[in-house]
Amino acid sequence: MRASVDLGTTKVSAMIAEMGHDAPRVIGVGTVPAEGLKQGVVVDIDKAAAAVDRAVREAEQMAGFSIKRCNVGAAGEHIRSMNSRGVVAIPSIDEEITDDDVERAIAAARKFSLPYDREIIHTLPTEYIVDSQRGIRQPAGMYASRLEARVHVVTASRPALDNVAKSLDLADIEVGEIVLEPLASSLAVLTEDEREMGVMVLDIGGGTTDVIVFVEGGVVASGVIGLGGNNVTSDLAYGLRTSQAHAEEIKVRHGCALSALVRGEETVEVTSVGTNEKRRLARQLIAGIIEPRVAELFSLIEGQIRESGVRKSLGAGVVLTGGSSMLEGVTNLAEQVFALPVRLGVPRGVEGLAEVVGHPRFATGVGLLHAQQTPDLIENKGGTARRLMGSFGHLKRAIASFI
C-alpha cells in the first residue's frame, strides 16, 4: 500500500493505492476544504492537522484500509532552486566509473554554503560529463579520468517542513517521501517524450503556481510563484462588488480567461455584497476582469524563462495542470502569451478510481503515488533522517535524482 497527502491552499486531499506491477491502483480518495494553509504553507498547525485527519479518514473509509505513512508535497514561496556542478577525478583510467564515483560527483555538487534554516530536499542530475563527452545519463560502467555532475538543487525552509511534518504527526500520520509538488505533478501528467523534447509544467493552484522545466530529460529550472486562482477570485469579488464565495462560484461556472471566446449576448446573474440585490452583467465583463490577471501570471513566467535561456529548448511546449487550469480559455491564453503549444495535463498511469482522480486538481496527489513507483525518474540518493524540533518524530530528508 502507498498513500499521499496533498496540502493545497483550497483543498487537502489524501489517496490510498495498492501498488501493482504497472501502475498504482487507487482504492481510496478523501478531499476536504483546506484550513490552516495559505499559499502552500502551514499557518495554523491545529487546523491543518484536523484537515489532514478528515481527508485521510475519508480515504481510509473508502479503501477499507488504514494508513500510518504517506508521501507529502513541498510547496510555497519558501522553495528555492539553483543549478550546480561537481567534478571528481577517477582514480585510474583502467577502471570503470562506479556508483560510488557518481555519488561523489553529486555530493561535490551539493557542497555549497546553505543557511542554517534551509534544507536540501532534491538533488536532480541534469546531465553527466565524462571527460569531454556531454549528455551522459548513466556514467557508471564507462571509462574516464574525470566525471562531472550537473544538477538542479531544490531547497526548502526547515521550519516550513517541520510544520508540515507536525501537522501530519498530529493526525497520526508519518511522513514518507517529501517531493517538490511540481515534480510530483510532472510524474502524473508528462510523457517521457515530452521530457526529452523539453517541456514546462505549470501547476496552477488556488494560492500558488508551481513551475518546473525539463530539457533533454532533466530538470533545469523550478520555482513557486505566489499567484493562483484565489487572486482571480479576489479580483472578481472587488470588480463585481460581490462576496468571495459568490465570486468563486461565478469564476468556476461562468469564468473565461479569454474575452474573445465569450459571445456578447451572454449574461450572468450577480448578487451584490451585503444585500440580496441581483444584477445581470455581461459575461464579457467577467472575462475582462479574469483575463488581465491570468495574462499577468503567464507573462511573468514567460519573461523568466526567456531571460534564463530555456525557452528555446521547449520543443514540447507547455503543460497546464492544477485545479485553476480548468478555467475556460486558459490554454488559449497561454498559447498567445508563450507562443508555444499548450495542452491540459490530466493525471495518467493509475488504475482503480482513475475516473475520480483523473482531473488536473489531483495531479500532485497522483504524482506523489508515482514517486517511488518510477525509480528511473526518482530514486533516493543519500537520504538521511533528522530530528525535528519538538518530540513529534522524524522527517525523512528526500534527496532524489531525476535521471
N, C-alpha and C positions, 0 to 999 in steps of 0.2 A: 504494500500500500504506500501511496505517497499523497501528500496534501500540500496545498498552497494557500496563503492568505495575501490578498491584495489590499493594501491600506490606501484608499483613494480619498480625495477631498470630498467627494459627494457620496461615495459608497464604500463599504467594506465587504469584500466577497471572499468566500472560502470554497475550496474544491477538494474533493477526495477522489482518488483514482486508483484502480488496480493497474499494475504495471505489466503489460503484455510484451510480447517479443517485438511487435511492430509499432505500437502506439499506446499511450495511456488510455485506459477505459474509464471515463468519468462516471462515477456512480452516485455522487452527492454534490450538491451545489447549494450554498447559502449566501444570500445577499441582503444586507440591511443598510439603511441610511447611515452615513458616516457621522460620527460625533467625536469631538476631541482631536480633530485633524484639520490642518489648514495648509494648503499648498504642499501636500506631500509629507508634512512633518507632524509629529505628535505635539499638541499644545495642551492637552488635558489627559493625563495618563489614565485616570479612572474611567473617564467617558470612552476613551479609545479601547481600553480593556473590555468594557461592557459591550461595545460594538463587535469586537473580535469574538467574544464569548457567544453572542447571539448568532453571528454568522456561522461559526464553527458548529454550534449545537444544531442549527438548521440543516447544515450539510450532513452531520452525523445521523440525524433522524432520517434523512432521505436515503443515506447509504446503508444504514443499519450497522454501522461500524464506528468505533471511537478512535480518535487520533490523539497522539501526545506530542507530535513533532511535525513541523511544516516548513516549507521554503517560504521566504518572505522577500518582497521587493524593497529596494532602496531608491528613494526619490526625494525631491525637494531641491531648493536652490543652494543648499549646502554642498551638493555634489560638485566636485571639481575633477577635471581630467587634463592630462598632458601627455605628450609623446616623449619617449626617452629611448636611449640606446645603451647597450652594454657590450663590451668586447672582451673576449678571453683568448688566451693562446692555447693551442692544442699541444700537449707535451711532446708528441712525436708524430711526424708526418707519416710514419709507417703504421700508425694506429688509427682505428676508426673513431669518429666523433661518437661519444657515448651520451646516454641520457643525462648523466651527471654533468657533462660538459654543457649541455643545453641548459640545465638548471643553473649552472654557474653564470652563464651569459645573461639569463633572465634576472638572476639575483643582482648582477652588476648593473643592470638597467634600473633596478629599484633602489640603488644606493644614491639617494639624494636627500637633501635636508627636508624634513617634514615636521611641521609644528606639532607640539605635544597633543593637541586636541584633534588631530586628523588621523585617519586610519585608511590604509590601502584596502580596498575591497576587491579590486580586479587588477591583474596584470595581463593584458591581452596582446600576445605577439602579433605584429603586423606582417613581418617577414624576417627571415634569417638570411644573412650574407655569409657565404662560405668562401673564404679568401676574397676574390673579387666577383664571385658569381652571386647575383641578386635573385630575389624572388623564390628562395627555397622555403618549402613548407615543413619538411621533416628532415632536418640535417643529420640526425642520428644515423650512423652507418656509413656516412660519407668520409672521405679523407681530406684533410686540410691542415693548415698551420694556424689558421685564425678563424674564429667564429664570432659573428656579430648578431645580436638580437635587437630588433627594433620593436618597441612595444608601446601600447596605449595603456596608461596607468590611470585608474579611477580611484579617487579618494572621497571619503565622507567624513562628516563631523562625528567624532566619538560620542558626544552627548546625545546627538540625534539617534544614533544607532542604539545607544543604551536605552533611550526612551521607548523605542520600538520593541526592544527585547523585553523590557519590563512590562509593557502593555500586554505582550503575549504571555509572559510568565504569570501575570495576574489572572489570565484566562486559562491557566494550567496548560499552556502550550509551550513546548521547547522550540527554539529557533534552530532550523536546519541550515540550509544554504541561504546566504544573503546575496541577491542578484540585482544588479542595476536594472531598474524597471524597463528602460528602452531596450536593453539587451534581451531581457526576458520576452518582451513583446515581439522582438525581431525573430526569436526562435519559433514563435507561433504563426507568424504571417509571411515570412520570406521563404523563397526557394533558394537552393544552392546556386542556381544560375544567376539570380539577381545579386547575390553577394559577390559573385565573381565579376559580373559586369560593372558593378558599382551602383549603390543604391543608398538613398537616405530614407529613414523611417521617422515619421512624426507621430508620436502618440499624444493625441490632444485630449487631455482630461478636463476635469472641472476647474482645478486650480492651477495646473501647470501644463506645459507642453514639453515632452521628453524627446530629445533628438539623438539619433545615432547614425553614423555614416560608415558604410563598408566600401572598401576598394580592394579588388582582387582577393576577396575572401576574408580580409582582415578589417578590424575596426580602426579607423584613422581619426575619428572625432566623435565626441558625445557631449551632451550637456542638458541642462534643465532651464527652461525659461518660465518665469512666473506669470504667465498669461494663459488663460484657458477659457472654457465655456462659461464659467461664472462671470468673467468680465463682460461677455456679451449680454448675459442676463442683467447685470447691473446697468449697462448702457440702455437696454430696453426699458427697465423699470424707471430710469430717470427721464428718458426721452418720451415715453408714453404716459408718464405720470400714473404708474400703476405699481402694485406691490411686487416684491421679489418673487413670491410664489406664482403670481399670475404671469409675470414676465417670463418665468421659466416655462410655464405651460404654453405660452404664446410661441416662444422660441422652438420648443420641441414640435408643436403641432403645425405651426404656420411659418416658422422662420425659414429664410433663404439667404445664403451668403452672396448671391449674385443677383442684383436688381433686374438685370436683363432677362432673367428666366421667369419673372413674375408678370402675369397679364395685368394690364391697367385697371380692369374692371373688378379684380378680386379685392374683397374687403374682409376685415377681421373685427370681431366684437371685443372691445377693451373695457375693463372695469376701472374706473378712476380710484386712486388710492384714498382711503378714508371715507369713501361714500359708496353707495350702490349704483351710482350713475354709470350707465353703459353707453359707450360711443362706438360707432363703426368707423374704422380708419382703413385707409388703403393699405393693402399688403405690401405694396411697393415702398411705403413709408417705413414699414418694419424692416424690409430688406435694406433700405437705405441707412438704417442705424447699424445693422449687423455687418454689412459689407466692409465699411472702413476699419472696424476693429479686427476682423479676420485678416483683411489685407495688411494691416499693420503688423500682425504676427508673422505672416508669411514673408513680408518684405524685410523684417528684422532678420529672419533666418537666412533668407536669400543673400542679404548683404554679408552675413558672417561666412557662409560657405564660399561666396565669391572671393572674399578677402583672403580666406585660408587657402584658396587654390584648388579645392577638391571638386568644385562644381563641374569642371570639365571631365571629371572621371565618373560621373553619374550616368553611365550608359543605360541603366535600367530605370532611371528616373526617381520618382518619389512614391513612397507608400504611406498613406494616411491610415491611422487606426486610433483606437480610443473612442469613448462614448461621444465626444463632441465632433468626431469626424463624420457622424451620420447626418449632420445638418445638411439640408438640401443645398446644392450648389457649391459645396466646399471643394470638391475635386475640380470643378470647372474653374473656380477662382484660383486654386493652386496652380493649375496648368498655365493660367495667364501670368501669374507672378513669377513662377520659376522657369517658364518656357521649357518645360520638360514633361515627359509622360508622367501621369499621376494615376494611381489606382487606389481603391479602398482595400485595406488589409483585413481579412477575416481569418480568425484562428482556424488552423487546419491540423491534420495529423493526430486527431483524437477520435476515440470511439465512445460507445455508451451514450451519454447525454449530449451528443455532438450538436443536436439542434438547439439545445438550451444554451450552450456556451459558444456556439458558432456566431458570435456577434462581436464587433470591434471592441466593445466595452469590456470584454473578457479576455482580451489579448494578453495582458500581463499575467493574469491568473493561469491561463493555459500554458504560457511560456515558462512559468515557474515550475510546472509539472514536467516540462521538457528538459529542464536544466541539468538533470542527471541522466535522463533517458538518451541524450545525444552526446556521448563522451567525445566524439570527433569535433564537436562545437565548443563544449565547455567541459573541462576536467580540472580537478583540484590540483593546484601547484603550490606545494609548500604551505598548505593551510595550517593554521595554528589556532588554538583556543586561548582566550584571555579572560581574566576575571573582570566581570562587570562591576561597576560601582554598586554598592549595596550587597544584599545577600540573596539575589534572585537568580543565581545560576551563572552559566557561561554563554557567551556569544561566540559562535564559530566564525572565525575570520575566513571568508571565502576568497582565496587567491586563485583566480581561474585563468585559463588560457583559451583564446579563441584561435583555432587553427583551421 
